Amino acid sequence: MKLVHTSDWHIGKSLCGFPLYDEQYAFLEELIRVLQLEQADCLVIAGDLFDRSVAPTQAVTLLSDALVRIREETGVPILAIAGNHDSGERLSFLSKLLQNSGVYLAGTLHPRIEPVILSDRFGEVHFYLLPYFEPAEVRALWPDCNCAGFDATYRFVLDTIVREMDPYVRNVIVTHGFFAMSGEQDSMLFAKSEVSIGGSDLINASCLLPFDYAALGHLHTPQRAGRDYIRYSGSPLKYSVSEAAREKHLVIADLHGKGDIRIAAQTIQPLHDVRILQGPLQELCSHAQNCEDYVYAILTDSEGDVLDPIGKLRAVYPRTLGLRFLSRNEASEKSTLSADPAPRKGLAELFENFVQDTSGRTLDKEEHALIESLEGRVCREAL
């Protein structure tokens, strides 16, 4: 069973005031091409199809047309859930009727989660579609649940699934949230375009271990969550400047027999990339390349020496997202780095220099001890 795993489409989203419909349409064209090229058996969308719960008309039309085209041009079943940006109730509209067309949309939580069953030459694959939910919804559906917080309530709901699922077939969970294996969450990668990823909604990914594959949504950077078969596909597009250096891709998960899974990635080439440019304004404008990309500029000129910098940039780069001038501290650091190499500093010394540069104070004894302890932990884990 070869599935293409994607998530966090955020249709209708804008980037610094620039609508992204053209970029999202181009991604959907690429998605159809990949589904055909890979001869996929199904498409999994792990939440946040829309960017907000009441989606604009253009966003609804784009998603509707995309789902129709995917079914007509590839024939693969589509399995999708609601994320925290979606309205589960709206996404569930006509969901029972759509199942007859091979489109399975799970928008809201139900007390009994029946699997979507697909088959291949190895047998059945059971897909459990678990949309994003708040802890209060669990207590309303299961009055005997005394759980509080995301971790406990997700574990409660997943336990109800695991107790009834067939352990001898391949089981896939599709869900949306901030999952990290206990003790490993410091290594997770996320960006400023994500919301609600603090400790209050952290879920221990060990609850996903009973499944053969976990297709996750919510984090925009492609990554594993503690195990190779527990995966975030990431968003298909860069939705903030902080994602400029990160590559986007689709996850191709090929489930052979029970316990035999091969995972690969298919890179997504955007219609227009998001880039960060740094240098003097005149140089950035006179040596311009890929001018239709979305760019954010870090100018090394003195702030008072440049007249109308945003106007000059947008005359060359019409999709300029913004700019800032290189701070004095950053310029000083750049000068130091370009000079003769200095002796390598420890983490504690670097952090103390950072605090002094940004706040003008020095670390106290307790802070020193904490940083030294952290440095020791980092060194041990790197071995």
Buried (B, 14 or more C-beta within 10 A) or exposed (E): BBBBBBBBBBBBBEBEEBBBBEBBBBBBEBBBEBBEEBEBBBBBBBBBBBBBBEBBEEBBEBBEEBBEBBBEEBEBBBBBBBBBBBBBEBBBEEBEEBEEEBBBBBBBBEEEBEBBEBEBEBEBBBBBBBBBBEBEBBBEBBEEBEBEBBBBBBBBBBEBBBEEBEEEBBBBBBBBBBBBBEEEBEEBEBBEBBEEBEEEBBBBBBBBEBBBBBBBBBBBBBBBBBBEBBBBBBBBBBBBBBBBEBEBBBBBBBBBEBEEBEBEBBEBEBBBBBBEBBBEBEBBBEEEEEEEBBBBBBBBBEEEEBEEBEEBBBEBBEBBBEBEBBEEEBEEBEEEEEEEEEEEEEBBEEBBEEBEBEEEEEBEEEBBEBBBEBBEEEEEEEE
